[in-house]
Amino acid sequence: MTSGGYDPNQYPQGGQQYPQGGGQQYPQQGGGQQYGQQQPQYGQDPYGQQQQPQYGQQPQYGQQPQYGQDPYGQQQQPYPQTGQQYGQQPGYTGPGQPGDLGIRIVARIIDNLIVGIPVAIVAALIGYDNFVGQFIAGLLISLAGIAYFVALETSQGATLGKKIFGLKVLAPGGAAKIDPQTSVKRNLFMLANVIPCVGGLISLGLIIYIMVTISNDPNRQGWHDKFAGGTQVVKTGQ
């Protein structure tokens, strides 16, 4: 005891009473976590706030990403379904497969021989060594060829040459039946033979142009097919 009755142990500076023997408990280092307290879960901070996973961070244990979504929350685009069958040309969805250029050329040669031999015999009898004779011969070849192709394409679906290789002519839109008007438009280029002297050369040039357009088209359609509204020569195997 000091003079005046003041005890420094009883009344420390600031008026706060200290426990005797240094009994004040201080929190342990390491964030104030007491012994036996449950550890914070993954993705949650010690203060109870939910942490958002950063890009590149793995999802929580046991959580599976939903279908069509990657683990980082980004929506995945499904692969497009083209519906294209194996062996078909791109863009063609009709029956069979588009006929190859080589087979169609051989079929055309066979058809031209079937039509051309009888017409050549008739033209030889008439005589085509002059202007009138050339016009008549060209007219016979054109009309006979158009009649042959139109008659067989509309009734049988293919000429004799095409039937040998299993080819068939389809109407625009993939219909099996082709009408006479469409078939005439498809074979109208043969009228170039009517022109005297140069009709044969013009007809040959148109045929070459048909072959070029067939080879460059993914559906193997020539310009005469496009002119007829979109006819299609396919190989059906029948």
Buried (B, 14 or more C-beta within 10 A) or exposed (E): EEEEEEEEEEEEEEEEEEEEEEEEEEEEEEEEBEEEEEEBEEBEEEEEEEEEBEEEEEBEEEEEEEEEEEEEEEEEEEEEEEEEEEEBEEEBEBEBBBBBBEBBBBBBEBBBEBBBEEBBEEBEEEEBEEEEBBBBBBBBBBBBBBEBBBEBBBEEBBBBBBBBBBBBBBBBEBEEEBEEEBBBBBBBBBBBBBBBEEBBEBBEEBBEBBBEBBEEBEBBBBBBBBBBEBBBBBBBEE
